[in-house]
Amino acid sequence: MKAMEQLMWCIALPGLGQLLNKKYFKGTLFILLEFLINVQSQFNEAIRLSFLGNNKEAIDVVDFQWLMFYPCLYFYAMWDAVKDAGGGQSPYSFLPYVFSAYFVTIALMYSAHIKIFKIVFGPIWLPRLFVIPGVCIGLLLQFLLLKFRTSRK
């Protein structure tokens, strides 16, 4: 249960889970990196515009070079907080986090160009949609690797 609490706080703000785990240096570092990337990429403004339905404006305002750092920081901070809280003990438990970071980064790169049902989802909504296949592929790969590992023994 503690790992779930840390995960939820890290979803809210990378670094909070580490602070709850009493990893003050790491927590502070993650929070500072989150703020740096957030400000430099104009992420909050892109979120605001996207929530108002102005996805094309969000594409124009966001700095993709900075924002592409965010998925790796975000998902690593979540995994790290869960691991430090005693979760993620099974082998390959990192895979859903890693594949989510991969898929969100790819979605971010193509977010200005991909249309789904003639809708451009932009740099906020398309990456969020790509978390789902990232988690699913990570869990599937984890399952297959564990199955292969046990069948070899």
N, C-alpha and C positions, 0 to 999 in steps of 0.2 A: 504493500500500500504506500509506503514511503516513496518508492521509486515513481509511482504514478503521480504523486503530489509534486515531486521535483520536475517530472516531465511537463506537467500542466503549467507550472510557473515558468519553465523555459520556453514553452510555446508562447506565453504572454510576453516574455522579454528574455532573450538569451543572456544567461549569467545569473538569473535569479535562483535557478535550481542549484547552481554551484554555491551561491551564498548560503542557501538553506543547508547545504552539505558541509558548511564551514570551510569551504575552499575559497577563501576570500580573495587571494591573488587571481586565481582563474576566473572567478565570478566578476571581479572588477575589470579584468582584461576583456572578457566577453562583452560586458556592458559598454565599455569604451569603444571596442571595435564595432559593436552594433550601432552606436551613436555616430561614429565616424562614417561608416558606410551609409547609414540612413541619411545623414546630412549631405554628404558628397553626391549621393545618387538622386537626391530629392524624392526619396521613397515615400515619405508621408504625404507630400503633395500629390504624387501619383495615386496613392491609396485614396485620398480625398476625392480626386477627380473621378476615379473609377467607381467609387461608391455613389457618386452623383450621376453615373452613366456616361461620363465623358472619357471613354477609353482611348479615343484618338488623341485627345489632349494629354492624357497620361503618358502616351507613347512619346509625344513631343517634349514633355518636361523632364522625363526620367533620363538619367545618365547611365546607360547600359553597362559601360565599362566598370563603373563602381558597383552597380547593383548585382552584377554577376558574382561578386564575392559573397553575397548575402546567403544564398542557399547552403553553401558548405559550412559557413559559420553557424547558421541557424540549426541545421540538422546535427552537426557535430556537437554543439552545445547541448542539444536535447539528449543525444546518446551518452555524452560524458556525465551529465547530471544523473541519468538513470543508472549508469554503471557505478558511479560513486555512491549511490543510495542503496546499492545491493541488488539492483535489477540487472537484467541482461546477462545472466550467468550461463545461459545455454550457448553452446558453440554457434558461431555465425549470427549471433543476435544483432550484430551491427548492420547486417545486410539491408534490412528495410530502411534504415536511416541513410545509408550510403546511396542506395538506388533512388530514394526520394530526392536526395541532393542532385544526383545526376539528371533525373527527369525534370526537375524544376529548373535547373540551369539550362537544359536544352529547350524547354518551353519558353523560358525567358528570352533566349536568343531568337526564337521564331515568333515571339508574341506579336510583333508588329505586322506579320505577314500571313499568319494562319487565320482562316475564317472557318467558323463552325456554324452551319445554318445561316451563312451570310453575315455573321456577327464577328467583328474583331474584338476578342476578349482582352487584349492588351497585356501589359506587363504585370498586372495584379491578378486577374482572374484566370488566365490560361495557366500560369505556373501553379496556382492552387489546384486546378483540375488535374494537373500532372502528378500531384502527390499520390493520388489513388493508384495509378499504374506502378509508380515507383515502389510504394509499400507492397502492393500485390506481387510484383516480380521479386522483390527482396525476400518476402516470406516464402514464395514458391522456391526460390533458389536455396534458401535456408533449409526448407523441408527436404529438397532433393539431396543436398549435400549431407544432411544428417542421415537420410535413408541410405545413401551410398556408403557413408562412413560405417554405419552399423552392419550393412550387408557384407562389407569387406572383412569384418572381424570374425 
